[in-house]
Amino acid sequence: MLFRSNGYDVAGADTYWNSTKEYWAGVRQSWDEAIARGRGRIRVVEEAQNGSVTGPTLMGLADRINSGEAQTGPALAEAQAAIVQATA
């Protein structure tokens, strides 16, 4: 069942997505590569309070891109390194 609502302004979400979609595409590709390296299986390092160690890093980088504090290319390189390290 599909629910529709006119009570929420999605402009903020649209702005976020437009500024970070290239970054998230690269992050998805990095996860695909990690899965391929593991032949379909991967282990991800986790922290008791945060879950996957990559979550805060990946989200923080996206937030920095969205706010203009970081550029997509360097942030994506940092994200890719975090994924490799967490899945090694």
C-alpha positions in Angstrom: 0.0 0.0 0.0 1.3 3.4 -0.9 0.8 6.4 1.4 1.1 9.9 0.2 1.5 13.0 2.3 1.7 16.7 1.5 2.6 17.6 5.0 6.3 17.4 4.6 8.6 19.7 2.6 11.0 17.4 0.7 13.2 20.2 -0.6 15.9 19.5 2.0 16.0 15.9 1.0 16.2 16.8 -2.7 19.0 19.2 -2.0 20.9 16.6 0.1 20.5 13.9 -2.6 21.5 16.3 -5.4 24.7 17.2 -3.6 25.6 13.7 -2.5 24.3 11.3 -5.2 27.7 10.9 -6.9 29.3 10.2 -3.6 26.7 7.5 -2.7 27.0 5.9 -6.1 30.8 5.6 -5.5 30.1 4.2 -2.0 27.7 1.6 -3.4 30.4 0.6 -6.0 33.0 0.3 -3.2 30.7 -2.1 -1.3 30.1 -4.1 -4.5 33.9 -4.4 -4.9 34.3 -5.5 -1.3 31.7 -8.1 -1.8 33.4 -9.3 -5.0 36.8 -9.5 -3.2 35.1 -11.7 -0.6 33.5 -13.9 -3.3 30.0 -12.8 -2.1 30.8 -12.8 1.6 32.3 -10.1 3.7 32.9 -9.4 7.3 32.5 -5.8 8.5 34.1 -4.6 11.7 31.5 -3.4 14.2 31.5 -1.3 17.4 29.2 -2.0 20.3 27.6 1.5 20.3 27.7 2.3 16.6 27.3 -0.9 14.7 29.4 -1.0 11.5 32.5 1.1 11.9 31.9 2.5 8.4 28.5 4.1 9.2 29.6 7.3 11.1 32.5 7.8 8.6 30.4 7.4 5.5 27.5 9.5 6.8 29.9 12.2 8.1 31.6 12.5 4.7 28.2 12.8 3.0 27.3 15.5 5.5 30.5 17.4 4.7 29.9 17.2 1.0 26.3 18.4 1.5 27.5 21.4 3.6 30.2 22.3 1.1 33.1 21.5 3.5 34.3 18.6 1.3 34.5 17.8 -2.4 33.2 14.5 -3.7 36.4 13.1 -5.1 38.5 13.3 -1.9 35.6 12.3 0.3 35.0 9.2 -1.8 38.6 8.2 -1.6 38.4 8.4 2.1 35.1 6.4 2.1 36.7 3.7 -0.1 39.6 3.4 2.3 37.3 3.1 5.2 35.4 0.3 3.5 38.5 -1.6 2.6 39.9 -1.2 6.1 36.6 -2.4 7.7 36.3 -5.4 5.4 39.9 -6.6 5.3 
